Amino acid sequence: MGGVSTQIAYEVPKTVSFASSQQEEVAKNLLAEFNLGCDVHQTEHVYRVYVATFLGFGGNAARQRYEDKIFANTVQKNR
């Protein structure tokens, strides 16, 4: 775990249904569809995946916030 961002990805099964066409349209904008099949064997392995990135919530960013807080508390105590 490192960097300054955290990525979350998970498969959304095709069995998931939406209450309205509006919800389905919103979902289409949030999902990526990948076919990991093989052209030679004419197979399809289609996956619908939700992916999100949260900038500033990776391991390095969390450690930096922690160190900054410790430093600020130490400075405040030693005034």
LINFEN-V874108 format. One record per residue. N is the residue number from 0. RES is the residue in three letters. SS is DSSP state (H for helix, E for strand, C for the rest). PSI is psi in degrees with one decimal (NA if undefined). Layout:
[[N RES SS PSI] [N RES SS PSI]]
//
This chain:
[[0 MET C 122.3] [1 GLY C -166.9] [2 GLY C -174.1] [3 VAL C 5.3] [4 SER E 157.4] [5 THR E 136.0] [6 GLN E 139.0] [7 ILE E 130.9] [8 ALA E 136.5] [9 TYR E 154.1] [10 GLU E 137.5] [11 VAL C 111.8] [12 PRO C 151.0] [13 LYS C -18.4] [14 THR C -11.6] [15 VAL C 128.1] [16 SER C 159.3] [17 PHE C 146.8] [18 ALA C -27.3] [19 SER C 165.5] [20 SER H -27.8] [21 GLN H -45.6] [22 GLN H -38.7] [23 GLU H -40.1] [24 GLU H -42.0] [25 VAL H -43.6] [26 ALA H -38.7] [27 LYS H -33.0] [28 ASN H -19.6] [29 LEU H -13.3] [30 LEU E 145.8] [31 ALA E 142.7] [32 GLU E 128.0] [33 PHE E 137.6] [34 ASN E 111.8] [35 LEU C 26.0] [36 GLY C -172.0] [37 CYS E 123.0] [38 ASP C -36.1] [39 VAL C -42.8] [40 HIS C 3.5] [41 GLN C 48.8] [42 THR E 152.0] [43 GLU C 135.8] [44 HIS C 87.9] [45 VAL E 131.3] [46 TYR E 134.3] [47 ARG E 123.8] [48 VAL E 133.7] [49 TYR E 130.7] [50 VAL E 134.1] [51 ALA E 145.7] [52 THR E 133.1] [53 PHE E 98.0] [54 LEU E 133.3] [55 GLY C 6.2] [56 PHE C 19.6] [57 GLY C 176.7] [58 GLY H -44.5] [59 ASN H -41.0] [60 ALA H -40.7] [61 ALA H -43.2] [62 ARG H -41.0] [63 GLN H -42.7] [64 ARG H -41.0] [65 TYR H -48.4] [66 GLU H -40.1] [67 ASP H -40.7] [68 LYS H -44.1] [69 ILE H -44.8] [70 PHE H -46.5] [71 ALA H -41.2] [72 ASN H -40.1] [73 THR H -44.2] [74 VAL H -43.6] [75 GLN H -40.4] [76 LYS H -32.5] [77 ASN C 14.2] [78 ARG C NA]]
//
